[in-house]
Amino acid sequence: QFPFGRRLPCDIYWHGVSFHDNDIFSGQVNKFPGMTEMVRKITLSRAVRTMQDLFPLEYNFYPRSWILPEEFPLFVAEVRMMKDSDPSWKPTFIVKPDGGCQGDGIYLIKDPSDIRFTGSIQSRPAVVQEYICKPLLVDKLKFDIRLYVLLKSLEPLEIYIAKDGLSRFCTEPYQEPTLKNLHQVFMHLTNYSLNIHSGNFIHSDNVNTGSKRTFSSILCRLSSRGADVKKLWSDIISLVIKTIIALTPELKVYYQSDIPAGKPGPTCFQILGFDILLMKNLKPMLLEVNANPSMRIEHEQELSPGVFENVPSPVDEEVKVAVIRDTLRLVDPQKKKRKDTQYNYLMSCRCQPLEHVSEANEELLDAGPADRAENDAGKSLEAGLPSLCLKQVFPKYAKQFNYLRLVDRVAALFIRFLGVKGTTKLGPTGFRTFIRNCKLSNSNFSMAAVDILYIDITRRWNSMGIDHKESGMCLQAFVEAFFCLAQKKYKSLPLHEQVGSLIEFCEYHLAALDEKRLGCGRG
Ligand code: ADP
């Protein structure tokens, strides 16, 4: 620990909470700038909603959500409309304070009028979400899954998922919500931090029983019941990749602001905790993402009244030690150096006719990074370590998901026009330049109309009180403006095609401009 900072540069900086390394120029940091902000309940819901607008079917793994207090009228109106169209619909909603954790301040309601607007909730924004009433039960209990995901790099996008996770159980048998049982947290909320206080919580030495178990033990149970476990895993992988695709555009804005391109700085990686609920039909639903998942491998035990001791928790140890060990193996700076040396050697081999390249080298070229790491493990310093528990899923499955990365491309346009590095918001001049350079203004859309669009959208986003530190247009506001322009220009297409077409239009004009400038430079 270096509470007062460390003067000599490190290979890896491992923080407990968040990124604050604007003053280091090399190495790798275990947190991304802006990640804590991005996974807050409101920001995550917004980012996922943008993707739901574009790809409703692909993003139906996140419950319908509304942001309070600003969307309360919309919440009331939409619920009324849905109830009118289907009178048999008897929904339950869950209210979760923004920035809360461990079940803090969460409650269930049957009707929008039950939202508690008194006291602190008014000053505390929240998300209200459709409650998943029919979760999969094991031993009659509701449970959720904590999966560990390594975001190894943002650009290019590299994602790894741990092969095993934790299942955290409720401690009261589950019943579908009724007015009578809505308040029973041990029945409805799976948080470990809550259920540990229930008399029914079972600490287990065995990973297959108790109130916290390995996810693999659940999969074994499901598989023996005849469930399609392979499909379940593929749905989970897809949920993780899509969620990260929803987060990357804004993360890139934070990244360029803290670590400007072209200046020396560290690179980042981060272990995220995904909380997932399985529905009765085995569909995985995303509950939330934790930027700072607990890595504790002990739990407190009350030896005698009031006397507590930390004792090892075999379930936590089994899952978490492997996650940290393999994260370090994947970001190992020595390996990076070895890889660079291998790369140089391979490049020199490539200059020779192909038949001179040995089979082993060809294999190395073909293998994905995960396999490559395993290759290394077999050969070198890592000999004797278990095989990697972290499996690469992106870019491995990139082909299936790249079509979803539209907002990423909108963010690239936004970042291009941010101008002065170190900011996260676009000024009016930047917005005008974007319109001009992309040739979006015409007789139907004057520059005066451009200014009005900028002012309208920016004012509304800034009045939501997300970030008052900087003035100007945030990425989400820019995305809204971009969608507006796309709808105007390509009227009859579905939204994702409108947006896709406008992106291509802008990218085409910017490439032409760059070409022209390059030509001028040469001239
Ligand atoms: P926190 O950060 O406070 O843990 P979560 O979003 O994880 O907040 O919610 C706490 C718990 O509430 C979850 O672990 C889950 O058991 C339950 N829960 C949350 N959202 C839903 C939902 N939409 N449907 C059913 N259960 C939910």
Residues whose N, C-alpha, C, O or C-beta is under 5 A from the ligand:
A	BS01	ADP	P63 I94 G100 C101 Q102 G103 D104 Q129 E130 Y131 I132 D144 H188 L189 T190 N191 D275 L287 E288
